[in-house]
Amino acid sequence: MKIAVVGTGYVGLVTGCCFAETGNEVICVDIDANKVSKLSQGEIIIYEPGLEKMFLRNLREQRLVFTTNLADAVKDAVVVLLALPTPPGEDGSADLQYVLKVASDLGKLLKPGDYKVIVDKSTVPVGTAEKVKEKILESGGAALSDSFDVVSNPEFLREGLAVEDFMKPERVVIGASSEKAKKILGDLYAPFVRQGNPVIYMDIRSAELTKYAANAFLATKISFMNEIARLCEKMGADVDHVRRGIGSDSRIGKRFLFPGIGYGGSCFPKDVQALVHSASQVDYDFKILKAVTDVNEAQKLHLIPAIKNYFNGNLAGKKIALWGLAFKPNTDDIREAPALYIIDALVAAGASVSVFDPEAMNNVKQVVGDKVHFASGQYDALTNADALVIATEWNEFRSPDFSKIEASLHNKAIFDGRNLFDLAAMREMGYHYVSVGRETVK
């Protein structure tokens, strides 16, 4: 099948590569000529495990092509996927300007009788498909009314596992009112659901809301467990025991029950805000999700009081090493990353900060400049530091060389925002060890 993917960001690039992997002819289009040039020459622009090999293979086999020309991309395509950014506005609403601009452009390019399925792949508010259809007809005229359908096909990709999630999806959600569109998308996704995972067809508005509901629920689980972790700290309980105790209940499940310093990234913060805003538009006060956001914002700085207390309230002149900058491991995404909030708080308190992350260093440099020292390795970050803070649970941080840590730090103090280490082991080694929702080892 011939497919056009509009937008070569995280979702667009993964989507294009994975559809090409199953033999489809995919043209990805983007207005950023520099990005298109790099991709066309085989230079991948995001870090995602397993993606580069797939990208290069399909580029070499010419099943994957990149262009800045929207007309060329959609000319022969049966399916046109819109994978465009929908950044949050100041009021939390999703900004649809990029989606609607492309919809307007498509209206000028579509031809009567040349049927295409226009797919909203971006995470968009309820009612967006209707707006996309209106824009296309407004730009192209009523003669196009039978030449296209707009459907909602939300993505459920986890950064760091996106290729696996796309190639072996737990479910595919398709919101469509047209049987013809359902058939085309069903055929497109057939190779991905051969093991029987469901393709769930529903109305368009329900599909649009499904993505927001899924992310909001997962964000709620995280903030709930962070609340429980705070309660554990006050009551002398251990959140790891509580987590395992409730996670074994199949109605709850064990995923997203790990406490820490909050969630970040491009999806949860933006989607929770957008759903709260959408609720306000229909005069509904979504109190639970407002609380989820409040808990998460506070949780990002949860370790700061403990760090200050350790240094008797004075961080001036102290050097703090920070491991982990990405909002989660196996990605270079730093959007809403808790580490950035921690850096700001430490610097504001007078500390100097030395940081290391396996993939996200360049992205952070563009945001914070020379505010921090960028170390060449995780142990280099520790040189002459007074304490270590862990903000991202990269695998290489899970089993470090503690003798190197001890030799480098002025104080055997670790503030762990991801609960990587065993309390008994830290006690035996003589560390001052603060984690989330567990006993402080002194």
LINNORWO-V666182 format. One record per residue. N is the residue number from 1. RES is the residue in three letters. PSI is psi as a letter, one per 40 degrees, with the letter a starting at -180 (NA if undefined). Layout:
N:RES:PSI + N:RES:PSI
//
This chain:
1:MET:i + 2:LYS:h + 3:ILE:i + 4:ALA:h + 5:VAL:h + 6:VAL:h + 7:GLY:h + 8:THR:f + 9:GLY:a + 10:TYR:d + 11:VAL:d + 12:GLY:d + 13:LEU:d + 14:VAL:d + 15:THR:d + 16:GLY:d + 17:CYS:d + 18:CYS:d + 19:PHE:d + 20:ALA:d + 21:GLU:d + 22:THR:e + 23:GLY:e + 24:ASN:i + 25:GLU:h + 26:VAL:h + 27:ILE:h + 28:CYS:h + 29:VAL:i + 30:ASP:i + 31:ILE:e + 32:ASP:h + 33:ALA:d + 34:ASN:d + 35:LYS:d + 36:VAL:d + 37:SER:d + 38:LYS:d + 39:LEU:d + 40:SER:d + 41:GLN:e + 42:GLY:e + 43:GLU:h + 44:ILE:i + 45:ILE:e + 46:ILE:i + 47:TYR:h + 48:GLU:h + 49:PRO:h + 50:GLY:e + 51:LEU:d + 52:GLU:d + 53:LYS:d + 54:MET:d + 55:PHE:d + 56:LEU:d + 57:ARG:d + 58:ASN:d + 59:LEU:d + 60:ARG:d + 61:GLU:e + 62:GLN:f + 63:ARG:e + 64:LEU:h + 65:VAL:i + 66:PHE:i + 67:THR:i + 68:THR:e + 69:ASN:h + 70:LEU:d + 71:ALA:d + 72:ASP:d + 73:ALA:d + 74:VAL:e + 75:LYS:d + 76:ASP:e + 77:ALA:i + 78:VAL:d + 79:VAL:h + 80:VAL:h + 81:LEU:h + 82:LEU:h + 83:ALA:g + 84:LEU:i + 85:PRO:i + 86:THR:g + 87:PRO:i + 88:PRO:h + 89:GLY:i + 90:GLU:d + 91:ASP:e + 92:GLY:e + 93:SER:i + 94:ALA:h + 95:ASP:h + 96:LEU:e + 97:GLN:d + 98:TYR:d + 99:VAL:d + 100:LEU:d + 101:LYS:d + 102:VAL:d + 103:ALA:d + 104:SER:d + 105:ASP:d + 106:LEU:d + 107:GLY:d + 108:LYS:e + 109:LEU:d + 110:LEU:i + 111:LYS:h + 112:PRO:h + 113:GLY:e + 114:ASP:g + 115:TYR:h + 116:LYS:i + 117:VAL:h + 118:ILE:h + 119:VAL:h + 120:ASP:h + 121:LYS:d + 122:SER:i + 123:THR:h + 124:VAL:i + 125:PRO:i + 126:VAL:h + 127:GLY:e + 128:THR:d + 129:ALA:d + 130:GLU:d + 131:LYS:d + 132:VAL:d + 133:LYS:d + 134:GLU:d + 135:LYS:d + 136:ILE:d + 137:LEU:d + 138:GLU:d + 139:SER:d + 140:GLY:e + 141:GLY:i + 142:ALA:d + 143:ALA:e + 144:LEU:e + 145:SER:d + 146:ASP:e + 147:SER:e + 148:PHE:i + 149:ASP:i + 150:VAL:h + 151:VAL:i + 152:SER:h + 153:ASN:g + 154:PRO:i + 155:GLU:i + 156:PHE:f + 157:LEU:h + 158:ARG:h + 159:GLU:h + 160:GLY:d + 161:LEU:f + 162:ALA:d + 163:VAL:d + 164:GLU:d + 165:ASP:d + 166:PHE:d + 167:MET:d + 168:LYS:g + 169:PRO:i + 170:GLU:d + 171:ARG:i + 172:VAL:h + 173:VAL:h + 174:ILE:h + 175:GLY:h + 176:ALA:i + 177:SER:e + 178:SER:h + 179:GLU:d + 180:LYS:d + 181:ALA:d + 182:LYS:d + 183:LYS:d + 184:ILE:d + 185:LEU:d + 186:GLY:d + 187:ASP:d + 188:LEU:d + 189:TYR:e + 190:ALA:d + 191:PRO:e + 192:PHE:e + 193:VAL:f + 194:ARG:d + 195:GLN:e + 196:GLY:e + 197:ASN:i + 198:PRO:i + 199:VAL:h + 200:ILE:h + 201:TYR:h + 202:MET:i + 203:ASP:i + 204:ILE:d + 205:ARG:d + 206:SER:d + 207:ALA:d + 208:GLU:d + 209:LEU:d + 210:THR:d + 211:LYS:d + 212:TYR:d + 213:ALA:d + 214:ALA:d + 215:ASN:d + 216:ALA:d + 217:PHE:d + 218:LEU:d + 219:ALA:d + 220:THR:d + 221:LYS:d + 222:ILE:d + 223:SER:d + 224:PHE:d + 225:MET:d + 226:ASN:d + 227:GLU:d + 228:ILE:d + 229:ALA:d + 230:ARG:d + 231:LEU:d + 232:CYS:d + 233:GLU:d + 234:LYS:d + 235:MET:e + 236:GLY:e + 237:ALA:i + 238:ASP:h + 239:VAL:d + 240:ASP:d + 241:HIS:d + 242:VAL:d + 243:ARG:d + 244:ARG:d + 245:GLY:d + 246:ILE:d + 247:GLY:d + 248:SER:e + 249:ASP:h + 250:SER:d + 251:ARG:d + 252:ILE:d + 253:GLY:i + 254:LYS:e + 255:ARG:i + 256:PHE:f + 257:LEU:e + 258:PHE:h + 259:PRO:i + 260:GLY:a + 261:ILE:f + 262:GLY:i + 263:TYR:i + 264:GLY:a + 265:GLY:a + 266:SER:e + 267:CYS:c + 268:PHE:d + 269:PRO:d + 270:LYS:d + 271:ASP:d + 272:VAL:d + 273:GLN:d + 274:ALA:d + 275:LEU:d + 276:VAL:d + 277:HIS:d + 278:SER:d + 279:ALA:d + 280:SER:d + 281:GLN:d + 282:VAL:f + 283:ASP:f + 284:TYR:h + 285:ASP:h + 286:PHE:g + 287:LYS:d + 288:ILE:d + 289:LEU:d + 290:LYS:d + 291:ALA:d + 292:VAL:d + 293:THR:d + 294:ASP:d + 295:VAL:d + 296:ASN:d + 297:GLU:d + 298:ALA:d + 299:GLN:d + 300:LYS:d + 301:LEU:e + 302:HIS:d + 303:LEU:e + 304:ILE:d + 305:PRO:d + 306:ALA:d + 307:ILE:d + 308:LYS:d + 309:ASN:d + 310:TYR:d + 311:PHE:f + 312:ASN:f + 313:GLY:e + 314:ASN:h + 315:LEU:e + 316:ALA:h + 317:GLY:e + 318:LYS:i + 319:LYS:h + 320:ILE:h + 321:ALA:h + 322:LEU:h + 323:TRP:h + 324:GLY:h + 325:LEU:d + 326:ALA:i + 327:PHE:e + 328:LYS:i + 329:PRO:i + 330:ASN:f + 331:THR:i + 332:ASP:e + 333:ASP:h + 334:ILE:e + 335:ARG:h + 336:GLU:f + 337:ALA:h + 338:PRO:d + 339:ALA:d + 340:LEU:d + 341:TYR:d + 342:ILE:d + 343:ILE:d + 344:ASP:d + 345:ALA:d + 346:LEU:d + 347:VAL:d + 348:ALA:d + 349:ALA:e + 350:GLY:e + 351:ALA:i + 352:SER:i + 353:VAL:h + 354:SER:h + 355:VAL:i + 356:PHE:h + 357:ASP:h + 358:PRO:d + 359:GLU:d + 360:ALA:e + 361:MET:d + 362:ASN:d + 363:ASN:d + 364:VAL:d + 365:LYS:d + 366:GLN:d + 367:VAL:d + 368:VAL:e + 369:GLY:b + 370:ASP:f + 371:LYS:d + 372:VAL:i + 373:HIS:h + 374:PHE:h + 375:ALA:i + 376:SER:e + 377:GLY:i + 378:GLN:d + 379:TYR:d + 380:ASP:d + 381:ALA:d + 382:LEU:e + 383:THR:h + 384:ASN:f + 385:ALA:i + 386:ASP:e + 387:ALA:i + 388:LEU:h + 389:VAL:h + 390:ILE:h + 391:ALA:e + 392:THR:h + 393:GLU:f + 394:TRP:i + 395:ASN:d + 396:GLU:e + 397:PHE:e + 398:ARG:d + 399:SER:g + 400:PRO:i + 401:ASP:g + 402:PHE:d + 403:SER:d + 404:LYS:d + 405:ILE:d + 406:GLU:d + 407:ALA:d + 408:SER:d + 409:LEU:i + 410:HIS:d + 411:ASN:i + 412:LYS:g + 413:ALA:h + 414:ILE:h + 415:PHE:h + 416:ASP:h + 417:GLY:e + 418:ARG:e + 419:ASN:f + 420:LEU:d + 421:PHE:i + 422:ASP:h + 423:LEU:d + 424:ALA:d + 425:ALA:d + 426:MET:d + 427:ARG:d + 428:GLU:d + 429:MET:e + 430:GLY:f + 431:TYR:i + 432:HIS:h + 433:TYR:h + 434:VAL:h + 435:SER:a + 436:VAL:h + 437:GLY:e + 438:ARG:i + 439:GLU:i + 440:THR:h + 441:VAL:h + 442:LYS:NA
//
